Amino acid sequence: MAEFTIRDVLTIHGLAGRNKGQAVEIIFPCPECGASDGACSATTKKIKRNGKVVKNVYNCKRCGSEGSMFKLHKLLTTKECEQNGLPAPDFSGPNELKKLAKDIHVKLNDKDYSPLPVHSLTTPCEDNFSTQIFEGASDEKCSIAYRAMIRRLTLNEAHKNDLLRRGLSDEFIKRFGFRTTPDKPWDVCWGIVSSGVQLDGVPGFYREGKKWKMDLRESGYFCPVYDGERNLILGAQIRRNDSDMVGKKKKMKYVWFTSSGKNEGTSSGSRATYLPGKNMKVIIITEGVLKATVIWYLLQGEVTVIGIPGISILKSMDPYLERFEGNAFVYLAFDMDKFLKPLDRHLEKEAYEEAKKMNLNIDDFCREMQKKAANEHLEDYYFKPFVKARHIFTSEDALEEHVREFKCQTHRLRWDVDKDNQWNGSQKGLDDFLNERRDMIEPFKKWLIEKATRSLALRKFLTETE
């Protein structure tokens, strides 16, 4: 049986071209949540995921769906059959992988085979058969390009006020590189190229004919992603304008500056931002590039802050944790809506009761609620606060487990809590808490450093006396 790749699986379902070229990433609509904005992608390259080297895998940055090419084929086949009123093939059993491999092989080599139509899956890139996706440029090359871009951009008053509201200073905002997306991006590209800076392989830029262009799918302001230890800008997220999110089905506040799916374009890679502090071994990990930047600034650069781009994208912080070789203390600071607000706390008991009636464990119950809401195009549903809280809480479990693989000590932070250590429901993010409770910054900072220092010293003592 001939070898095949995840690109071939997508080809079977009409979602990718057969031409491999130099492509390393294929963008396609997510079979679980339907995201078609570049959030879901597959790769034929070897990558490290959850501590293992794998290839021919896919991942959706919106809903967290991920897996092998066999899982993807099963999902797509089932979806096609369901929407066309046909029974789905039964791949289950001890020989499931062999059955799936055989099905892929047969369809791949059947010249008369054509995929069933699926209304909710549409390829976002019409020229997918000829699009060439480039491997990313080096971090140094990307940083040069992004700095050249920032020098040619300004920050409008509305965006500046939004950043000031978050607690950043005027001087820091300018120095850090926050800028408004341009109205005339072609002028910016021309200026960058004219200065001798190369854009091939830099996420966010692509070639149309002989001209380089910026792939600005959204308007807002750029939030730079840094490797602060090397003083490099690795990429950028765009904080979308609030006005652009009105009436949108998926109100994603942040999108990547990426050129995935464009000719000679490059994926952002979903990099984490890394801001080293004076006490480098005292680390806070939170979700979000801008959130991490605000926390680092409000704590006056005293501790290291890592902002991962999503609660499911844990591998993005691996290059930074590896530098400490276990000699670091990590505070986990995911948003407090991992706990229910006072008015929603009754949902937890009701969710467990409902899951029991449906003969499901609580995580499967949450997935069923999400799928039902997606199928019925519901933005809000009764159990949504609990489902969201459960997702964040289990993601923090995964984060803690992942961090401990690097031999680091961990502690989960809580803030804005009542006497029973339950969330008051006001300040969701650690950045919100620090900005609104400036009186708490100094004692909080002192507590962070002292607790971490004691724990690291104790570990060192115990290690030396073994």
Secondary structure, DSSP 8 states (H G I E B T S, - for coil): -----HHHHHHHTTSS-S--TT---EE---TTT---SS-EEEE-S-EEETTEEE-SEEEETTT--EEEHHHHHHHHHHHHHHHTT-------STTHHHHHHHHHHHHHH-TT------TT---S-TTTTT--B-----HHHHHHHHHHHHHT----HHHHHHHHHTT--HHHHHHHT-EE--S-HHHHHHHHHHTT---TT-TTEEEETTEEEE---S-EEEEEEEETTTTEEEEEEEEE-GGGGTT-SS--SEEE---TTSTTB-------EEE--SEEEEEEEEE-HHHHHHHHHHTTT-EEEEEESSTT-GGGGHHHHGGGTT--EEEE---GGGS--GGGTHHHHHHHHHHHHTT--HHHHHHHHHHHHHHTT-S--TTHHHHHHHHHHHHHHHHHHHHHTTT-EEEE---SB-TTS-B-SS--SHHHHHHH-GGGHHHHHHHHHHHHHHHHHHHHHHHHT-
